[in-house]
Amino acid sequence: MNRFPLTSLRFYLIALVLLSLLPPLTLTLVHASEARRRERVHVEADALQLAHVVAAQERDLVETTQQLLITLGQVPELKAEDPQACQTFLDDLQTHYHRYTNLGVIAPDGAVSCSAVPPKQAINVADRAFFQQALSSGEFTVGEYQVDSISQEPAVPFAYPVYNEVNQIQAVIFATVNMDWLNHVESGVLAQLPRDWALTKVDRNGVVLVHEPDPTTWSGRSAIKTPLVQAVLEREQGVTEVVGLDDTVGVYAFAPVPSVFQGRGIYVILGMPRSVAFASGNRILLHSLVGLGLVAAVVLVVSWAVASIFVLRPVDALLRVKQQLAEGELSARVHLPAGPQELVQLGLALNQMADSLERRDGDLRLVAKRLSILHDMDSAILEAKSADEIAFVALSKITQIIHCVRACVVTFDFETHEAVFLAFHADGETRLGEGARVSLQVLEDVEFETLRRGEVHMIENARSFCQPSAIGPTLRAHVPLVLHGELIGSLNLELDDPESFSPDHVHVAGEVADSLAVAIHNVRLLEEVSVGHERLQALSHRLIEVQEVERRTIARELHDEIGQSLTSVKINLQTMQHLNDSPTLATHLEDGIRIIDQALHQVRNLSFDLRPSLLDDLGLVPALRSLLKRQAQRARLQASFRAGPIQQQIPPQVEIACFRIVQESLTNVMRHAQAQQVIVELGSDRQALHLLIRDDGIGFDVQAALQHAAGGDGLGLLGMEERAVLAGGRLTIQSTPGQGTEIQAHFPWPRTPTGTKESPGRDAA
C-alpha cells in the first residue's frame, strides 16, 4: 500500500522541499554538461592534432619513397634486361629498408619482371589500380591498401614510371610499405597520448589501416558495417559517442588526413571509453550531487520534524474525526489545543458540521422509518383484495407513525347520504363494526366542502367520530380521500395530544390518504369489472342455450311442419298428374314437383345446419360423421373422420360446442383454405375429451386474424373460442401461411362423472 499517495499533504511538503533544491541541482547539471562539452572539445582537438602528426609522418614516408624510386629509376641493373642481376640488387637494397615488404620492376604489359621477393609463379598486375594510374599519369603514384600479390602481406603500394630514350615508359618501379611498420609508426604517436586512448585509421572503403593498441585484430579488415566507421564516413570530421570496434561505447573524435594519401580518403579516429573520456566531468558531477544530497537530507529532516509537529499532527486529528464521521460515528469531535490558527478554525468548523449531521441523522432515521412503513403499506395494499382489507392495512401502518387513540376509514355515499365504516383502530373496544352505516347528518361537525378541496379538517375538543358513544378526544383530524376531484371518503385520526400532530404528520397522512383513495377506487372498479364479467359470461351462456333451443325449435318446425306440408303438396301434385292426360298440365306439374323437391332438399339442409337431429337422437360421433360427409361432398374434399373410445358420457353443452366448432371450421376450410384434404379426430383420456381438425390448405396468420376478428371483421374464430370457454374447455389454433391449419379443443371431464357410455357409432369409426 502506498504510504504517501500523490494527493497527501506529506507528499506536497516533500515536493515543496525538493522543488527548493531544483535551482542548485540545475546549476550542477549545467556545470557537468559544460565539463562534458570541454572534454569533447579536447578530444576533438587531440584528434585533429594527431591527424596533422600522422600526415607529417606520412609525408616523410612518401617523400622518402618517392626519392628512392626516382633513384632506382637511374640504376642500370634495373633498366637492363637481366632479371637475376635486378633481383640481386633489390634483395640487397631491401635489407637496408625494412619498412618495405617488397621492391620490384613491372613491365609495361603488367608482368613483374624483377622482384626483391621472388614470386612463386609469374605475376601480372595489369589490373591493379596503382599500376594503371602510374601508366596513365606518368608520375609517382600511391595506391590503395591491398594484399601484395608476391609477398601475400597487407601493404600500401607506391609506383614510379621509368622512361627510355624516346620518352616512352620502359618500366614501372614499385615499392610496398608493410602495414605492421605503419602500425609501429602510429603506435609511437599513440605513446604520446594519455592512457586508455585508442588510435584507428581507415580508408574511404572502410578498411582498417591502423588499429592500436590491438593491431592484429582489425588491421587489413573491412569495418564498413560498424557504427563507428559509418559515422566517420558520413561526417568525415567531428566527435561522436558510438559503439567502437571493440563493441564498447566510447567517445570518438575523427578527422581526414591532409596528405598525399588524400586521394585515397584516409581518416584518423581517436577514441576512448566514455567513462574515461568524461571521468573529470563525472567526478565533478558526483561530488556536487553528493553535497547536494546531504543538504537535501538535512533540509528534509528539519522540514519533516517541523511539519509533523505543527501541521501533520493537527491534520491527522482532523482526518481521524472525518473518517469516524464517514463511518457513522457522529459523536466524534476534534480537540486542537494548539496549532496554526487556520487548522484550529477548521477543527471548529468540523465540529459544527458534526453537530449538524448528528441532528440531521436523527431526522433522516425518522424519515427512513416512515418511508419504510409507507413502502410496506403500498405493498400490502397492492396484495389486498377488498376495500375493507386495504383500509385495515392502511390503518395498521399509519398508526405506527402517528400515535392515535382511535382511527378509522370512512367512505361517503352521497346518493344515500350515508357514511360506510371500512376499518377501525382503537385502544379499547368500539361500538361500531366494519361495514356499519351511519347517516351523514350524524357527522354535522364535518366540513365536507373543506374535504372536497383536499384540505385536512381538524377539530379540537370534539367528540369521537369513530365511536360516537366514547368521550371526545382532544384533537380529531379528517384527512380527505379525493380522487379526480371527487370526495369518496376520509381517513380519521383521533389524538389525545394536539402538539403531537405536527405538519410532517399532516403530510404523511395526506400521502397515505392519496394512496388509499386510489387503491379503494381501483378495487371497486375491479369488483365492478369482475361482476360485469360474470354477468356477461352468464348472459353469453344463456344466449347460446337460447340460441340452441331456438335452432332446435326452428329445425323441428322446418322438418315436421313445413316439410310435411311440402310433402303433402308433392303427393297431391303427383295425384293430379295421373288424373289429367293434358300434356301441358303434366309439364307444369312436373316442374312444380321438381321445385318442391328442391325446397325439401333445402329445408333438410337448413334443418341440419340449424340443429341436426342426429346430435339429439344418436349423439356427437354420428352427427360429426354426417356433417363431414355432407360438407366434403359440397366442396369435393377428401375427408377423414376418426373417433376413439370415449371414457365418459359427453355433457350436452360439450357436444353442442364440439359440433359447432367442427361446423365453423369446415365452413372456413371451404371458404378460405383452398384445401384438398381435411381430417377430424375425436378421442378422450381420463382427463378430458379431445377434438382435432386439420387441413392442408394455404394457412393464415393467427394473430392477425384474431386482431381483425376483435375489430369486428369476421367473428368465426372468436365464436369458436367463446364456445369452448363457455363449455369449460379451451381451444388452440396453429397455422402458418402455406403450411395448413390445425385446431385443437380440449374439454375436461366434470369432477363428478354422470356415468360412462360408449359413443354411438364407435365401431363404425
C-alpha positions in Angstrom: 0.0 0.0 0.0 1.4 3.5 -0.9 2.0 5.3 2.4 2.3 8.7 0.8 -0.2 9.0 -2.1 0.3 11.7 -4.6 -2.6 13.8 -3.1 -1.5 13.7 0.5 -0.2 16.7 2.5 3.0 14.8 3.3 3.7 14.4 -0.4 3.2 18.1 -1.0 5.6 19.0 1.8 8.3 16.7 0.4 7.6 18.0 -3.1 8.0 21.6 -1.8 11.4 20.9 -0.2 12.6 19.1 -3.3 11.5 22.0 -5.5 13.6 24.3 -3.4 16.6 22.1 -4.3 15.8 22.3 -8.0 17.9 25.5 -8.7 21.2 24.2 -7.3 20.6 20.8 -9.0 20.1 22.6 -12.3 23.3 24.6 -11.8 25.1 21.3 -11.0 23.8 19.7 -14.1 24.7 22.7 -16.2 28.2 22.7 -14.8 28.6 18.9 -15.6 27.3 19.5 -19.1 29.9 22.2 -19.6 32.6 19.9 -18.4 31.5 17.3 -20.8 31.5 19.8 -23.6 35.1 20.8 -22.7 36.1 17.1 -22.7 34.6 16.7 -26.2 36.4 19.8 -27.5 39.6 18.5 -26.0 39.2 15.1 -27.6 38.4 16.7 -31.0 41.5 18.9 -30.7 43.7 15.9 -29.9 42.3 14.1 -32.9 43.0 17.0 -35.3 46.5 17.3 -33.8 47.0 13.6 -34.3 45.8 13.9 -37.9 48.5 16.5 -38.5 51.2 14.4 -36.9 50.2 11.4 -38.9 50.1 13.5 -42.0 53.6 14.7 -41.4 54.9 11.2 -40.8 53.2 10.0 -44.0 54.5 12.9 -45.9 58.1 12.0 -44.8 57.4 8.3 -45.8 56.0 9.3 -49.2 58.8 11.7 -50.0 61.4 9.2 -48.9 59.8 6.5 -51.0 59.5 8.9 -54.0 63.2 9.8 -53.8 64.1 6.1 -53.5 62.0 5.1 -56.6 63.4 8.0 -58.7 66.9 7.0 -57.7 66.2 3.3 -58.6 64.9 4.5 -62.0 68.5 5.5 -62.8 70.1 2.3 -61.7 71.4 0.3 -64.8 70.7 -3.1 -63.2 67.1 -2.2 -63.1 66.9 -0.9 -66.7 68.9 -3.9 -68.1 67.0 -6.9 -69.1 68.8 -9.1 -66.6 66.3 -10.4 -64.0 68.9 -12.1 -62.0 71.1 -9.0 -61.6 67.9 -6.9 -60.9 66.7 -9.3 -58.2 70.1 -9.5 -56.5 70.3 -5.7 -56.4 66.8 -5.3 -55.0 67.3 -8.0 -52.4 70.4 -6.3 -51.1 68.6 -3.0 -51.1 65.6 -4.3 -49.1 67.9 -5.4 -46.3 68.6 -1.7 -45.6 64.9 -0.6 -45.8 62.8 -2.8 -43.5 59.7 -0.6 -44.0 59.2 -2.1 -47.4 57.8 -5.5 -47.8 58.9 -5.7 -51.5 60.7 -3.8 -54.2 60.4 -4.6 -57.9 60.1 -3.7 -61.6 56.9 -4.1 -63.7 57.0 -4.3 -67.5 54.6 -2.1 -69.5 52.3 -5.1 -70.0 51.9 -5.6 -66.2 54.2 -8.6 -65.8 56.5 -8.4 -62.8 60.0 -8.7 -64.4 62.0 -8.3 -61.2 61.2 -8.5 -57.5 63.1 -8.5 -54.2 60.8 -11.2 -53.0 61.0 -14.0 -55.7 57.4 -14.8 -56.8 56.4 -18.5 -56.8 54.9 -18.1 -60.2 54.6 -15.5 -62.9 52.7 -12.4 -61.7 50.8 -9.8 -63.8 49.4 -6.7 -62.1 47.9 -5.0 -65.2 44.6 -4.9 -63.5 45.8 -3.2 -60.3 44.7 0.4 -59.8 48.1 1.8 -58.8 49.8 0.3 -61.9 47.1 1.6 -64.3 47.3 5.1 -62.6 51.1 5.1 -63.0 50.8 4.4 -66.7 48.0 6.9 -67.3 49.6 9.8 -65.3 53.2 9.0 -66.0 54.1 10.3 -62.5 54.7 9.0 -59.0 51.6 7.2 -57.7 50.4 6.0 -54.3 48.0 3.0 -54.4 45.2 1.8 -52.0 45.6 -0.8 -49.3 45.8 -4.3 -50.8 47.3 -7.7 -50.2 50.6 -7.9 -52.1 50.5 -10.4 -54.9 54.0 -11.5 -54.3 54.6 -11.3 -50.5 50.9 -12.1 -49.7 51.1 -9.5 -46.9 48.9 -6.4 -46.4 50.7 -3.4 -47.7 50.3 0.0 -49.5 51.9 0.1 -53.0 54.0 3.0 -54.5 54.9 3.2 -58.2 57.1 5.4 -60.4 57.3 5.1 -64.2 60.8 4.9 -66.0 61.1 6.4 -69.5 63.5 5.3 -72.3 65.4 7.5 -74.8 62.3 8.1 -76.9 60.3 9.3 -73.9 58.3 6.1 -73.6 57.6 4.2 -70.4 60.1 1.4 -70.3 59.1 0.0 -66.9 57.3 0.8 -63.6 59.4 0.6 -60.4 57.2 -0.2 -57.3 57.6 -0.5 -53.6 55.1 -1.7 -51.0 55.1 -0.5 -47.4 54.4 -3.0 -44.7 51.2 -2.4 -42.6 53.0 -3.6 -39.5 55.5 -0.9 -40.0 52.7 1.7 -40.3 51.2 0.4 -37.1 54.6 0.7 -35.4 54.9 4.3 -36.6 51.3 5.1 -35.3 52.0 3.4 -32.0 54.8 5.9 -31.4 52.3 8.7 -31.8 49.8 6.9 -29.5 52.5 6.6 -26.8 52.4 10.3 -26.5 48.7 10.4 -25.7 47.0 9.7 -22.3 46.4 6.2 -21.2 43.2 4.3 -22.5 43.2 6.2 -25.8 42.9 4.1 -29.0 44.0 5.1 -32.5 42.3 3.8 -35.6 43.0 4.8 -39.3 40.6 3.7 -42.1 40.4 4.4 -45.8 37.4 5.5 -47.7 36.4 1.9 -48.3 36.2 1.2 -44.5 39.4 -0.9 -44.4 41.3 -0.6 -41.2 44.9 0.5 -41.9 46.0 1.1 -38.3 44.4 0.0 -35.1 46.2 0.5 -31.8 46.7 -0.8 -29.2 45.4 -4.1 -30.8 46.8 -4.1 -34.4 46.4 -7.8 -35.1 42.6 -8.0 -34.7 41.5 -5.3 -37.2 44.4 -4.3 -39.4 43.6 -5.1 -43.0 40.0 -6.0 -42.3 36.9 -4.2 -43.5 34.8 -2.4 -40.9 32.4 -0.7 -43.2 29.3 -2.1 -41.4 30.4 -1.0 -37.9 28.6 2.0 -36.4 31.9 3.9 -35.8 33.1 3.6 -39.4 29.6 4.5 -40.8 29.6 7.7 -38.6 33.1 8.6 -39.8 32.3 8.1 -43.5 29.1 10.2 -43.2 30.5 13.2 -41.3 34.3 13.0 -42.1 35.2 15.2 -39.1 33.7 15.6 -35.6 33.1 13.9 -32.3 30.5 11.2 -31.6 29.5 8.7 -28.9 29.0 5.3 -30.5 29.9 1.6 -30.3 33.5 1.2 -31.4 35.4 -1.7 -33.0 35.8 -3.4 -29.6 31.9 -3.4 -29.0 32.1 -0.8 -26.2 30.5 2.7 -26.2 33.2 5.4 -26.3 33.8 9.0 -27.3 35.5 9.1 -30.7 37.0 12.2 -32.5 37.8 11.8 -36.2 39.3 13.9 -39.0 40.7 13.3 -42.5 44.4 13.1 -43.1 45.6 16.1 -45.2 48.5 14.4 -47.1 49.3 12.7 -50.3 47.0 10.0 -49.2 44.1 12.4 -49.6 43.1 10.9 -52.9 42.6 7.6 -51.1 40.4 9.2 -48.3 42.2 8.2 -45.1 40.7 9.1 -41.7 42.3 9.2 -38.3 40.0 8.2 -35.4 41.0 8.9 -31.8 38.8 7.4 -29.1 38.5 6.2 -25.5 35.8 4.7 -23.3 33.0 7.1 -22.3 33.8 6.6 -18.6 37.4 7.6 -19.1 36.6 10.5 -21.5 34.2 12.1 -19.1 35.9 11.0 -15.9 36.7 14.5 -14.8 33.2 15.8 -15.5 31.6 12.7 -13.9 33.8 13.2 -10.8 32.8 16.9 -10.5 29.1 15.9 -11.0 29.3 13.1 -8.4 30.9 15.4 -5.8 28.3 18.1 -6.5 25.4 15.6 -6.3 26.7 14.1 -3.0 27.0 17.5 -1.5 23.5 18.5 -2.7 22.1 15.2 -1.4 23.5 15.8 2.0 22.0 19.3 2.1 18.6 17.9 0.9 18.7 15.2 3.6 19.3 17.8 6.3 16.6 20.1 4.9 14.1 17.2 4.6 14.7 16.0 8.2 14.3 19.5 9.6 11.2 20.2 7.5 9.7 16.9 8.4 10.1 17.5 12.1 8.7 21.0 12.0 5.8 19.9 9.7 4.9 16.9 11.8 4.6 18.9 15.0 2.8 21.9 13.7 0.9 20.7 10.6 0.7 16.9 10.2 -0.4 16.1 13.7 -3.4 18.5 13.6 -4.2 17.4 10.1 -4.1 13.7 11.2 -6.5 14.6 14.1 -8.9 16.2 11.6 -8.7 13.2 9.3 -9.4 10.8 12.1 -12.5 12.7 13.0 -13.5 12.9 9.4 -13.1 9.1 9.0 -15.2 8.5 12.1 -17.9 10.7 10.8 -17.8 8.9 7.5 -18.2 5.6 9.3 -21.3 6.9 11.1 -19.8 7.8 14.5 -21.4 11.2 14.6 -20.3 11.8 18.2 -16.6 12.2 17.2 -15.2 15.7 17.8 -11.8 17.4 17.1 -9.7 18.7 20.0 -6.9 21.0 19.0 -5.5 22.9 22.0 -2.7 24.5 19.9 -1.6 24.8 16.3 -1.9 27.1 13.3 -5.0 29.4 13.6 -6.3 28.1 10.3 -6.3 24.5 11.4 -7.9 25.4 14.7 -10.7 27.2 12.8 -11.1 24.2 10.5 -11.5 21.9 13.5 -14.2 24.2 15.0 -16.0 24.2 11.6 -15.7 20.3 11.5 -17.2 20.1 15.0 -20.1 22.3 14.0 -20.7 20.2 10.9 -20.7 17.1 13.1 -23.3 18.6 15.4 -25.5 19.4 12.3 -25.0 15.9 10.9 -26.0 14.3 14.2 -29.2 16.3 14.4 -30.0 15.6 10.7 -29.2 11.9 11.2 -32.0 11.6 13.7 -34.4 13.3 11.3 -33.3 11.0 8.5 -33.7 7.9 10.6 -37.2 9.0 11.4 -38.0 9.8 7.7 -36.4 6.4 6.7 -38.6 4.6 9.2 -41.7 6.4 7.8 -40.7 5.7 4.2 -40.2 2.0 5.1 -43.6 1.9 6.7 -45.2 3.6 3.7 -43.5 1.2 1.3 -44.7 -1.8 3.3 -48.2 -0.2 3.3 -48.1 0.2 -0.5 -47.0 -3.4 -1.0 -49.7 -4.7 1.3 -52.4 -2.5 -0.4 -51.3 -4.0 -3.8 -51.8 -7.5 -2.4 -55.2 -6.7 -0.7 -58.3 -8.0 -2.5 -61.1 -5.8 -1.0 -61.6 -2.2 0.1 -62.0 -3.3 3.8 -58.7 -5.2 3.7 -57.0 -2.1 2.1 -58.4 0.2 4.8 -57.3 -2.1 7.6 -53.7 -2.3 6.2 -53.5 1.5 5.9 -54.7 2.0 9.5 -52.2 -0.6 10.8 -49.3 1.2 9.1 -50.2 4.8 9.7 -50.7 4.2 13.5 -47.0 3.1 13.6 -46.1 6.7 12.6 -48.8 8.7 14.3 -49.9 7.6 17.7 -53.7 7.7 17.7 -56.2 6.9 20.4 -58.6 5.8 17.6 -58.6 5.8 13.8 -61.0 4.7 11.1 -61.5 4.9 7.4 -64.9 6.0 6.1 -66.4 6.2 2.6 -69.2 8.6 1.8 -72.3 7.6 -0.3 -73.8 11.0 -1.1 -76.7 9.3 -3.0 -78.0 7.6 0.1 -76.5 10.2 2.5 -74.6 7.6 4.4 -71.1 7.0 5.7 -69.7 3.5 5.5 -67.1 2.5 8.0 -64.5 0.2 6.3 -61.9 -0.3 9.1 -61.2 0.7 12.8 -58.3 1.0 15.0 -58.8 1.7 18.7 -57.0 1.1 22.0 -60.2 -0.3 23.5 -63.4 -1.8 22.2 -65.5 0.0 19.6 -69.3 0.0 19.3 -69.4 0.4 15.5 -68.3 -2.6 13.4 -66.8 -2.8 10.0 -69.3 -2.1 7.3 -71.5 -0.1 9.6 -73.5 2.7 8.0 -74.5 5.9 9.7 -76.3 9.0 8.3 -74.2 11.9 7.1 -76.4 14.1 9.3 -74.7 12.5 12.3 -71.4 14.0 11.1 -72.7 17.5 11.4 -69.4 18.9 12.6 -67.5 17.7 9.5 -67.0 20.4 6.8 -67.4 18.4 3.6 -66.5 21.5 1.5 -63.1 21.7 3.1 -62.6 18.0 2.5 -63.6 18.3 -1.2 -60.9 21.0 -1.6 -58.4 18.3 -0.5 -57.7 20.1 2.8 -57.3 18.4 6.2 -60.1 19.4 8.6 -59.0 19.4 12.2 -61.4 19.8 15.2 -60.3 20.3 18.8 -62.2 19.1 21.8 -64.6 17.2 19.6 -66.4 14.0 20.4 -65.2 10.7 18.9 -66.0 10.2 15.3 -65.1 6.6 15.2 -67.1 5.7 18.3 -69.9 8.2 18.9 -70.5 6.9 22.5 -67.0 7.4 23.6 -65.6 10.5 25.3 -64.3 13.0 22.8 -60.6 13.2 22.1 -58.5 16.4 22.4 -58.0 16.6 18.5 -59.8 15.0 15.6 -58.3 15.2 12.2 -60.2 14.3 9.0 -57.9 13.6 6.0 -59.9 13.6 2.8 -59.8 10.7 0.3 -60.1 12.6 -3.0 -59.8 11.1 -6.5 -60.2 13.0 -9.7 -61.6 15.9 -7.7 -64.3 13.7 -6.2 -64.6 13.2 -2.4 -65.0 9.5 -1.8 -64.3 9.3 2.0 -61.9 10.3 4.8 -59.1 9.0 7.0 -60.0 10.0 10.5 -57.4 10.2 13.3 -58.2 11.0 16.9 -55.3 12.1 19.2 -55.2 13.0 22.9 -52.3 15.4 22.4 -52.7 18.1 19.7 -49.0 19.0 19.9 -48.1 15.5 18.7 -49.8 16.1 15.4 -47.1 18.0 13.5 -47.2 19.4 10.0 -45.0 16.5 9.0 -47.7 14.1 10.3 -50.2 16.0 8.2 -48.1 15.5 5.1 -47.7 11.7 5.8 -51.4 11.3 6.5 -52.1 13.1 3.2 -49.8 10.7 1.3 -51.5 7.7 2.9 -54.9 9.1 2.1 -53.9 9.6 -1.6 -52.7 6.0 -1.9 -55.7 4.8 0.0 -58.1 6.6 -2.3 -56.5 5.2 -5.5 -56.4 1.7 -4.1 -60.1 1.8 -2.9 -61.2 3.2 -6.3 -59.2 0.5 -8.2 -60.6 -2.3 -6.1 -64.1 -1.1 -6.6 -63.5 -0.9 -10.3 -62.1 -4.4 -10.3 -65.1 -5.7 -8.4 -67.4 -4.0 -10.9 -65.5 -5.4 -13.8 -65.5 -8.9 -12.2 -69.2 -8.7 -11.6 -69.8 -7.5 -15.1 -67.6 -10.2 -16.5 -69.5 -12.9 -14.5 -72.8 -11.4 -15.8 -71.5 -11.3 -19.3 -70.5 -14.9 -19.1 -73.8 -15.9 -17.7 -75.6 -13.9 -20.4 -73.4 -15.5 -23.1 -74.0 -18.9 -21.8 -77.8 -18.3 -21.6 -77.7 -16.7 -25.1 -76.1 -19.8 -26.6 -78.6 -22.1 -24.8 -81.5 -20.0 -26.0 -80.0 -20.0 -29.5 -79.6 -23.8 -29.5 -83.2 -24.2 -28.2 -84.4 -21.8 -30.9 -82.4 -23.6 -33.5 -83.9 -26.9 -32.3 -87.4 -25.5 -32.5 -86.9 -24.0 -35.9 -85.3 -27.2 -37.2 -88.2 -29.2 -35.9 -90.8 -26.9 -37.4 -88.9 -26.9 -40.7 -88.7 -30.6 -40.7 -92.1 -31.5 -39.2 -94.5 -28.8 -40.3 -93.0 -27.2 -43.5 -91.5 -30.4 -44.6 -94.8 -32.4 -44.1 -96.7 -29.6 -45.9 -94.4 -29.7 -48.8 -94.6 -33.4 -48.9 -98.4 -33.3 -48.9 -98.3 -30.8 -51.8 -95.9 -33.1 -53.7 -98.3 -36.1 -53.2 -101.3 -34.0 -54.4 -99.4 -32.8 -57.5 -98.4 -36.4 -58.3 -102.0 -37.5 -58.0 -103.2 -34.7 -60.2 -100.5 -35.7 -62.7 -102.2 -39.1 -63.1 -105.8 -37.7 -63.2 -105.4 -35.4 -66.3 -103.9 -36.5 -69.5 -103.2 -33.0 -70.8 -99.5 -32.7 -71.8 -99.3 -29.1 -70.7 -100.7 -29.8 -67.3 -98.3 -32.7 -66.9 -95.4 -30.4 -67.7 -96.4 -27.8 -65.1 -97.0 -30.5 -62.6 -93.5 -32.0 -63.2 -92.0 -28.6 -62.9 -93.9 -27.9 -59.6 -92.8 -31.3 -58.2 -89.2 -30.5 -59.1 -89.4 -27.2 -57.3 -90.9 -28.8 -54.3 -88.1 -31.4 -54.3 -85.5 -28.6 -54.3 -87.4 -26.9 -51.5 -87.5 -30.1 -49.5 -83.7 -30.6 -50.0 -83.0 -27.0 -48.9 -85.3 -27.4 -45.9 -83.5 -30.6 -44.9 -80.1 -28.9 -45.3 -81.2 -25.8 -43.4 -82.7 -28.0 -40.7 -79.4 -30.0 -40.4 -77.3 -26.8 -40.3 -79.6 -25.3 -37.6 -79.8 -28.4 -35.4 -79.0 -31.9 -36.7 -81.5 -34.4 -35.3 -78.7 -37.0 -35.2 -77.0 -34.9 -32.4 -80.1 -35.3 -30.2 -81.0 -38.8 -31.3 -77.7 -40.7 -31.8 -75.0 -38.4 -30.2 -71.9 -36.5 -31.3 -70.0 -39.1 -33.3 -72.7 -39.8 -35.9 -73.6 -36.1 -36.2 -69.9 -35.2 -36.9 -69.6 -38.1 -39.4 -72.7 -36.9 -41.2 -71.6 -33.3 -41.1 -68.2 -34.1 -42.5 -69.6 -36.2 -45.3 -72.1 -33.6 -46.4 -69.5 -30.7 -46.4 -66.9 -32.9 -48.2 -69.4 -33.7 -50.9 -70.3 -30.0 -51.3 -66.6 -28.8 -51.5 -65.3 -32.0 -53.2 -62.8 -32.6 -50.4 -61.0 -35.8 -49.2 -62.5 -36.0 -45.7 -61.4 -38.4 -43.0 -63.1 -38.9 -39.6 -61.7 -40.9 -36.7 -63.3 -41.4 -33.3 -61.6 -43.3 -30.5 -63.2 -44.8 -27.3 -65.0 -42.2 -25.2 -64.2 -42.6 -21.4 -67.4 -40.9 -20.1 -70.7 -39.6 -21.3 -70.3 -36.3 -23.1 -72.3 -33.4 -21.5 -74.8 -31.8 -23.9 -73.2 -28.4 -23.8 -69.8 -30.1 -24.8 -71.5 -32.0 -27.6 -73.0 -28.8 -29.0 -69.7 -26.9 -28.7 -67.8 -29.7 -30.5 -70.3 -29.8 -33.3 -70.4 -26.0 -33.8 -66.6 -25.8 -33.7 -66.3 -28.5 -36.4 -69.1 -26.9 -38.4 -67.4 -23.4 -38.3 -64.0 -25.0 -39.1 -65.4 -26.8 -42.2 -67.1 -23.6 -43.3 -63.8 -21.7 -43.1 -62.0 -24.5 -45.0 -64.4 -24.3 -47.8 -64.4 -20.5 -48.0 -60.7 -19.7 -47.5 -58.3 -22.6 -47.1 -58.2 -23.9 -50.7 -57.5 -27.3 -49.1 -57.5 -30.8 -50.7 -57.9 -32.8 -47.5 -59.4 -32.4 -44.1 -59.1 -34.6 -41.0 -61.4 -34.6 -38.0 -60.4 -36.7 -34.9 -62.4 -37.2 -31.7 -60.9 -39.0 -28.7 -60.5 -38.9 -24.9 -58.5 -39.9 -21.9 -59.1 -39.9 -18.2 -58.7 -36.1 -18.0 -60.5 -34.7 -21.0 -62.3 -35.0 -24.3 -60.0 -34.0 -27.3 -61.1 -32.7 -30.7 -58.7 -32.1 -33.6 -59.4 -30.5 -37.1 -56.5 -30.4 -39.6 -56.4 -29.3 -43.2 -53.6 -29.0 -45.8 -54.7 -25.5 -47.1 -52.9 -22.3 -47.5 -52.9 -21.4 -43.8 -53.0 -17.9 -42.3 -51.5 -15.6 -39.7 -53.4 -16.5 -36.5 -52.5 -13.3 -34.5 -53.5 -11.0 -37.4 -56.8 -12.9 -37.9 -57.6 -12.6 -34.2 -56.9 -8.9 -34.3 -59.2 -8.5 -37.3 -61.9 -10.5 -35.5 -61.6 -8.4 -32.4 -62.3 -5.4 -34.6 -65.5 -7.0 -35.9 -64.1 -8.3 -39.2 -65.1 -11.9 -39.0 -66.2 -13.4 -35.7 -65.8 -17.1 -36.5 -62.5 -17.6 -34.7 -63.7 -15.7 -31.6 -67.0 -17.6 -31.7 -65.2 -21.0 -31.6 -63.0 -19.8 -28.7 -66.1 -18.5 -26.8 -68.0 -21.7 -27.3 -65.0 -23.7 -26.0 -64.6 -21.5 -22.9 -68.4 -21.5 -22.1 -68.3 -25.3 -22.3 -65.5 -25.3 -19.8 -62.7 -26.1 -22.3 -60.0 -24.4 -24.2 -59.2 -24.0 -27.9 -55.9 -23.5 -29.6 -55.3 -22.6 -33.3 -52.0 -23.3 -35.0 -51.4 -22.1 -38.6 -48.6 -20.9 -40.8 -49.0 -19.4 -44.2 -48.5 -22.1 -46.8 -48.5 -25.0 -44.2 -52.2 -25.6 -43.4 -54.1 -25.2 -40.2 -54.6 -27.3 -37.0 -57.4 -26.6 -34.5 -57.4 -28.4 -31.1 -60.1 -28.3 -28.5 -59.9 -29.9 -25.0 -62.8 -30.3 -22.6 -62.0 -31.6 -19.1 -64.4 -34.1 -17.7 -66.7 -33.0 -14.9 -65.4 -33.7 -11.4 -68.4 -35.9 -10.7 -69.0 -38.1 -13.7 -72.6 -38.7 -14.7 -71.8 -42.2 -15.8 -70.0 -43.9 -18.7 -71.1 -44.9 -22.0 -69.6 -45.6 -25.4 -70.2 -43.0 -28.1 -72.7 -44.2 -30.7 -71.2 -45.3 -33.9 -67.8 -46.0 -32.3 -67.4 -49.3 -34.1 -68.2 -47.7 -37.4 -65.4 -45.2 -36.8 
